[in-house]
Amino acid sequence: MKIAILGVGAYAIALARVFNKNKENKVTMWAKFKEEANVVMKNRENPGVLPGVKIPEDIEITMNLCACMEKADIVVFAVPAGAVRQVSEEVAVYATKEQILCVVSKGIEPKTNMLMSEIVYEATKNENICMISGPSFAVEIANDSVTGFNVACKNIEVANIVKKQFENGLVVTACDDLIGVQVAASIKNVFAIFMGMLNGMEMPDSYKASCLACLVRDLGEIIVALGGKRETIFTFAGLGDMLLTCMSSKSRNFTFGTYVGRGFTMQQAFEEMSVKTVEGIHTLGTITDLMKKKNFNIKSLEVLHGILYENESKDNILEKIRM
Ligand SMILES: NC(=O)c1ccc[n+]([C@@H]2O[C@H](COP(=O)([O-])OP(=O)(O)OC[C@H]3O[C@@H](n4cnc5c(N)ncnc54)[C@H](O)[C@@H]3O)[C@@H](O)[C@H]2O)c1
């Protein structure tokens, strides 16, 4: 099969290497920006984001989107969530109805409240849209570490096609809850801020575990409120990814939360991390509004929102979000 990977960043390279392990696959990567393209084509790596990880010689890298997508069976959008709308509009010019379009970006679009698959559908009207998601860091996947993934698509047969091409050395499960997998992928960033905050407050492990149990309950509520299946919690893309993000200082959201827990303001935390924002903050605003509109009362979101935006007390958090 021909696999077109859009983007030449950390995750794009990691995914390209996985698809390329099946020597029956022909993998092509699209680099939109000249400066990045020049660096990646010359070095066959992207030293800025994934130093030391080579792009195999048999993977073609092009700046021509049409050529990259031509006759591709699977097109993978490995770009930031904020770029998915723009890339979808560019892809729509060349996409055919038969092509499978896969997103890996995690997030809900601010203002429209749309999931990534919905943005791609709006632009392309393609029905074969998948999400690949699971507990993973680009650097680990690129270095052949084994992890679990879900490929989700409304049409399970389509999900199975992607699974077959992608599971080279990985443990991959197909599922049909495209909404649930995407909601879990977005909300885990919010919960990583929450758990990071408890970490920064140096709360005991048993306290953190009790709060985590409440967050898992809330994840289920949010998935169901947005039209997904509660049982998607019990998947690699659900609890698997949430636990990774909620326990790892490699997560920017967790690190941000840790600063907040230590008493930094949001602004001070951004400055300390030398970033302008973190994904979970955008998602917190979007999902809090969305839940209010739908009349769902999600305790953990309200507590986190109150602490971050209304300077509410961090005392008795478990009591406030309790079962
Ligand atoms: N890095 C990870 O470990 C990881 C894990 C899971 C999911 N993801 C998801 O993968 C996506 C990409 O993350 P990353 O870490 O590879 O980011 P990155 O910054 O390393 O790479 C992003 C790539 O997208 C390209 N890009 C950005 N805007 C674009 C646009 N408007 N048009 C075309 N190309 C554009 C960039 O040039 C770059 O090649 C994110 O949505 C992230 O949520 C990443």
The ligand as a MOL file (V3000), in Angstrom:
LIG
                    3D

  0  0  0     0  0            999 V3000
M  V30 BEGIN CTAB
M  V30 COUNTS 44 48 0 0 0
M  V30 BEGIN ATOM
M  V30 1 N 5.1660 13.9090 19.5470 0
M  V30 2 C 4.4650 12.9520 20.1350 0
M  V30 3 O 4.9920 12.1680 20.9480 0
M  V30 4 C 3.0110 12.7730 19.8070 0
M  V30 5 C 2.3220 11.6960 20.3700 0
M  V30 6 C 0.9790 11.5160 20.0580 0
M  V30 7 C 0.3570 12.4070 19.1910 0
M  V30 8 N 1.0550 13.4490 18.6620 0 CHG=1
M  V30 9 C 0.3180 14.3790 17.8000 0
M  V30 10 O 1.0080 14.5070 16.5650 0
M  V30 11 C 0.8310 15.8170 16.0510 0
M  V30 12 C 2.1670 16.3470 15.5970 0
M  V30 13 O 3.0140 16.4270 16.7330 0
M  V30 14 P 4.5950 16.4850 16.5890 0
M  V30 15 O 5.1510 16.2270 17.9370 0
M  V30 16 O 5.0580 15.6320 15.4530 0 CHG=-1
M  V30 17 O 4.8170 18.0250 16.2030 0
M  V30 18 P 6.0780 18.6680 15.4870 0
M  V30 19 O 6.0600 20.0970 15.8380 0
M  V30 20 O 7.3100 17.8760 15.7580 0
M  V30 21 O 5.7720 18.5210 13.9130 0
M  V30 22 C 4.6640 19.1290 13.3000 0
M  V30 23 C 4.8060 19.0140 11.7790 0
M  V30 24 O 3.6330 19.6010 11.2000 0
M  V30 25 C 4.0310 20.5680 10.2370 0
M  V30 26 N 3.0350 21.6270 10.1480 0
M  V30 27 C 2.7070 22.5330 11.1010 0
M  V30 28 N 1.7550 23.3680 10.6390 0
M  V30 29 C 1.4820 22.9930 9.3740 0
M  V30 30 C 0.6120 23.4600 8.3680 0
M  V30 31 N -0.2030 24.5000 8.5750 0
M  V30 32 N 0.6050 22.8290 7.1700 0
M  V30 33 C 1.4160 21.7780 6.9470 0
M  V30 34 N 2.2740 21.2800 7.8460 0
M  V30 35 C 2.2940 21.8720 9.0580 0
M  V30 36 C 5.3620 21.0860 10.7330 0
M  V30 37 O 6.0560 21.7170 9.6660 0
M  V30 38 C 6.0070 19.7770 11.2190 0
M  V30 39 O 6.5570 19.0790 10.1430 0
M  V30 40 C 0.2290 16.6570 17.1980 0
M  V30 41 O -1.1000 16.9670 16.9080 0
M  V30 42 C 0.3010 15.7740 18.4120 0
M  V30 43 O -0.8500 15.8770 19.2430 0
M  V30 44 C 2.3600 13.6600 18.9500 0
M  V30 END ATOM
M  V30 BEGIN BOND
M  V30 1 1 1 2
M  V30 2 2 2 3
M  V30 3 1 2 4
M  V30 4 1 4 5
M  V30 5 2 4 44
M  V30 6 2 5 6
M  V30 7 1 6 7
M  V30 8 2 7 8
M  V30 9 1 8 9
M  V30 10 1 8 44
M  V30 11 1 9 10
M  V30 12 1 9 42
M  V30 13 1 10 11
M  V30 14 1 11 12
M  V30 15 1 11 40
M  V30 16 1 12 13
M  V30 17 1 13 14
M  V30 18 2 14 15
M  V30 19 1 14 16
M  V30 20 1 14 17
M  V30 21 1 17 18
M  V30 22 2 18 19
M  V30 23 1 18 20
M  V30 24 1 18 21
M  V30 25 1 21 22
M  V30 26 1 22 23
M  V30 27 1 23 24
M  V30 28 1 23 38
M  V30 29 1 24 25
M  V30 30 1 25 26
M  V30 31 1 25 36
M  V30 32 1 26 27
M  V30 33 1 26 35
M  V30 34 2 27 28
M  V30 35 1 28 29
M  V30 36 1 29 30
M  V30 37 2 29 35
M  V30 38 1 30 31
M  V30 39 2 30 32
M  V30 40 1 32 33
M  V30 41 2 33 34
M  V30 42 1 34 35
M  V30 43 1 36 37
M  V30 44 1 36 38
M  V30 45 1 38 39
M  V30 46 1 40 41
M  V30 47 1 40 42
M  V30 48 1 42 43
M  V30 END BOND
M  V30 END CTAB
M  END
